[in-house]
Amino acid sequence: MIFSYFKEKKLTLKRFIFFTLTVCLPALLLRAQDFSNIEFIENKGQWDKRVKYKGDVNAGAIFIRQGGFTILQHNPQDLQTIQRMLHQHEAGEAAKATPRMLRSHAWNVDFIGANPAMEIIPDKALATQNNYFIGNDPSKWGEGCRVFQAITLKNVYPNIDVRYYTNNGVLKYDILVKPGGNPNRIALKYEGIDKLQVKNRELVISTSVGERKESSPYTYQLAGKDKQDIVCKYIVRDNIVSFDVRGFDPSATLVIDPSLEFCSFSGSTVDNWGYTATYDGQGNMYGGGIVFGNGFPVSTGAFQTSYQGGAGSDEAVDVGIIKLSPNGSSRIYATYLGGSGNEHPHSLIVDPAGNLVIAGRTNSPNFPVTGGNLGVIGPGGGYDIFVTKLNAAGSALVGSKRIGGSADDGVNINTGRAGVNSLQRNYGDEGRSEVILDGAGNIYVASSTQSGSSNAAQRFPVTPGAFQTTFGGGTQDAVLLKFDANVSNPPLFASFLGGSGNDAGYVLAIGPGNNIYIAGGTESSNASFLPGSQAGTVGTNLSGAIDGYIAEISNNGSTVIKSTYIGTSGIDQIYGIQFDRKGFPYVMGQTTGDFPVRNATYSNPGAKQFIAKLQPDLSSYIYSTVFGAPASLPNISPTAFLVDRCENVYVSGWGGPVIPNQPNFYPNGGTSGMPITADALDPTTDGSDFYFFVLKRDATSQLYGRYFGQTGGFADHVDGGTSRFDQNGVIYQGV
């Protein structure tokens, strides 16, 4: 899982991923999960004695030495091939043919003529320590190795310091020239590289594993509270880098500030995949994913500090939860959540007190619940749905329940990634469900169940008086659940929602009058779909093999007020539902048909992603439109959806094949050709990236469009679950 931070005048993106909007003009923020900060670990004998501190970075490491540093970078294609193999994306003959060699390149950077007596000063210590008991030679062990977030080399030259730290997920080194220091003395010698040159004011480092870059050296001096930019550029001669600095004041501190753009955030030392993310009222970020063993960066005092194990033929995983400060500079807590079986988080949300609600699935017989025997509701078997509330410190459960029948619950069609089947159309669709809160803090969950046994003792435990107490049919029904704010009791209501075909509940919203709106996908015809009337709605009949649907439910779960199909003669499903401040519902989804454009100035003809605004009673469309590139298949698998206070609409998603050897496993149109705006931070794509889209109020124009992702190599994607925009347009995304 990953997190990062970018900023531009209009659009700010944070990454596990974030998206910001100010005064209803788009600003994007992207972040990546696990650690936003590179952590520098002291050497107490476990590494070569020349190394003072080591930091793990994306696909490599940095080693801080007296007078310089060493960079290790692995070949990204080799690493991605190995990751695909570990990610279970290579199978059979393809796995046998997978090369196991990991090619790497290391090079040194040394300060020429530096002070041999310079001090190395670490700071921003973390509470944790690392121990290294590897091999049978005690002299190579390291015990109680402290961990820091920044390192300063003091007096590298007279009155010149060098500071290493992480800024918004990028490794940086600032050169601080204090009054009396001479920037002309600074010289960095690169050894072990193939070529060193300046292109477009960037320093380009050529190695056997590709080109790496250091950004143009942003240089400034402080003038009161303001920064005064100073002209500075790289000079390269014989693999030695110096700086040409013009027009600075020698009586003030000068900061030369390049970024090592090839270095990124470190992560868990064990494989872990991004699923879901959310935020709180203070702007803190919460990420959830699956973790494959011990090595997730848990915090002292966390609720669960060790991996609990996994079982069966599925991925042997626990949930990993991490909370980061708003700027990503601090890990507030990180914890495991799981039992002896396997767990997957599907959706996160935070209450006003900072408690985190997690909804997902588990097949652990000892999944942590509260209330003793009352914590397990129903007979259980296969996967069950769990709803867990962690306190604001991440140190204890407020409440936790596991609910399910004898078959799989909390699963959409298949437990794994077995290719397109019925409602499972995208990679990761088996993990779609959502948890939301109302104004009183009550908890609502939309999900699915396959526990429709005719034997009541094995059936999913619906509650008496719920709007649908009998299983509709097919392999699965959707389910709708409501719990009290502390998950301290059995559900306030639990109901099936479905007909004779397969049905799934993906997304939820609280609408006017506190009624519940649930949406998803259905194969059930109108004769058997669900209780309640479709009369007078926009869709009274199933239009194709699969349609999207919306159902309005009374808040006590007793009555279906209205329900409607949303679809074409193709395959349609809804992956987002939101309300604007005036009480109008909006939906977003995928189609393989020709979704009609109504009352919309903006549309991309032939595209397969749709947005629609409806009357609150579902009787007619205010507008509907499509966006994306013309294709026979959807371009993206949607992950988050927002209607902001100005009625602009936001969508995020990702596209492209995740399993390279099997591109038709989950057919997808990919991200090439999506509509991009002139102010996009990243206007190009390799066809397998994230995509962000903002539609102006009333579908009059596109406000923003951009890509996000690496170029080439492994496809950028999500392994399951849902993520969120906040009401300011910031997106928090598990990657």
C-alpha positions, 0 to 999 in steps of 0.5 A: 500500500502507498501514500504521497503529496503534490500541490499546484495552484488549482489542484492538490492531490494526496496519496494513499490518494487525496483530492482537494477542492477550494471554493468549489474549484478542483485541487488534487492531493495524492498520497500512498499508504503505510509510511509517508516518511522514510525512516533512518535506522542507526547501525549498531553492527548489523551493516557495514561499519561505514554506514551510519544510518540506513533508510528503505525507499521504494525499490531500494535503500539509502545509506548515510555515511560520514561525508556522503551517502550511497543509493541502492536501486533495484531494476523495477521490471525485475522487482515487478516480475517478482511482485507479480509472482508473489501477488499471485498474478503468475500461475502455471507455465507463466510462473515457471517461466518467471525469472527469479534474478533481481538486478540492482545498481548502487552508487556513491555521492561524496562531498569533496573537501568536506570536514572529516570531523563533521557531526552526524545528528539524528532527530525526530526519533520514533518510539520504536526500536529495531533489533537484528539477530541474523546469523550466528555471529553476534558481532553482526547483530544489532540490538535496540537500533533507534529509528529517526525521521531526519539526519543532519550532517553538521559543518560539512563545510564551514557554516554549511550543513546538509539535512536528509528528511522526507517531505510529502513522501519524497526523500530530500536533502537540504543544503543550508548555507549559513552566514559566512558559508560559501556555496562555491565550496559545495561539490558532490562527486558521483561514483559508480554511475554510467552517466551524469548530465543536466537536462531541463534543469534536472540532474539526470543519473544514468545507471544499469537499472534506468535513469534517475533524476534530482529535481531542479534545485529550488533555492531561497532565502528568508526575508522576514516571513516570506521566501525570496527565490534565488537563481540556482542551477546545476554545474556538472564536470567529470561526474562532480556536481556543483551549484551556480548561485546568483544574487544571494545575500551572504548575510542570510541563510541560503537553502539549496533544496533538490529532491531525489525524485526516484526515492519514495516512501518505505513500507511494510517489510512484508507484502501488503495490498491497498484496499480502502481509505478515509479521513476524519474532521481534522484531516487525518488519513486512515488506510486499510489493506491486507497484510501477509505476515509479521512486518507491518509497522504497528505502533506501541500500544496498538490494539493488535501488534502481531500477525494472527495468521491465515488459513485455507486456499485464499490469501493468508492475511490480516487487516492492516490499519494505519492512521497518518497526520494531515500532512503525512509527517507522522504515523499516529497509529498502526495496527493489525486486525484479525484472527487465525483465518483471513480478513479483508477490509472493504470500507472505513469511516470515522465518527466525530470523536475520531473512532474508526469504523471498519467493515469487511469480511473474515473467516476467522473463528476467533475474530476479535468481537465484543460482548462475548457470545453476543459478539457473533451473530448467526451460525457463521461459516465461510466468510462472515461480515464484520463491523468493528469500531476502534477507539481514536488511539487505535489501542482498543475496541469500542465494539465489534460484531461478526455476522453471517450464515453458513455460506459466504457473506461479505463476498461478491460472487467469488472469494478470490479473483477468478475472472469475470463472473456475474456481478463481479466485473472488475478486478477487486469487485469481490471486496465491494461494500460500504459502511456509513454513519448517520447524524446520531452515529448509527452505523449502516452497512451495504454488502452481500450474502450467499447464506440463503439456505432454506434451513433457518438455522443456517440462513443469514440472520435477518431481523423480524420486521425487516423489509425482506426477511426471505432470501430472494434467490440466485447465488446471492442477495444484497444485505442492508444492516444497521447497528448502534453507534458503539456496535454494542448490540445485535443489529437494529435491523438486518434485511435481505434485498434481492430477487431470483437472480444475483444481487449485490449491495455496493454503496449507501447514502442517507437521503432526505427524511433520513431514509436510506438509499442503497445501490449496486447491481442486479440480475433479478427481473422486475417480477422478483426484484425486491419488495416495494414499487418501481411504478413511476420510477425511471426504470421499471424493468430490467433492461439487460442481463445486469442493471444497476439499481437504487432502493429507498428504505425507511430508516427503521428498515421496515419498508421499501419506499421506492426502487428503480432499475438504472440500465441499458441493454448492456451490463450496468452497475452503480458504484457511487451514490451521493446527495447534494445539499438540496436533497437530490441523489446522484449516481455513478457507475459503469455500462457496456451499453449506450447510456443515454445523455439527457439535459447535459451539455458535457459528455464524451460520446461512446464512453462507458462511465455514467453520472446521473442526477435524479429527482429524490423520488426517483421519478425522472432524471435531472440530467445524465451523461457519460465520460471517458474515452470511447470504448466497448468496455469501461475505462476504469473501475470506480473507487470513490465518488463525491458531490460537493457543496457547489454540486460539482461531481468527482470520480476516481478510478483506475484502469488497465489490465492487472494480470499482464499474461491474462488481459481478458481475465477482467476486460477493461478499456484502460485509461488511454484517451480519457479527457484531460484538462490543460492544468492537469498535473499528469496529462499522460498515461501508459493505459494502466493508471488512476484517473481523476475527473471533476464534472461541473454543476449541471453537467455543463463542462469538465472542471478537471481531468488527470492521470496518476501512476507510474509509466510502464511496469506493473499496473497501478490498481486497487485490490478491493474495497472503497475509498472516499472524497471528503466534502472539500474534494480531497480524495483518500485512496488505498492503492 
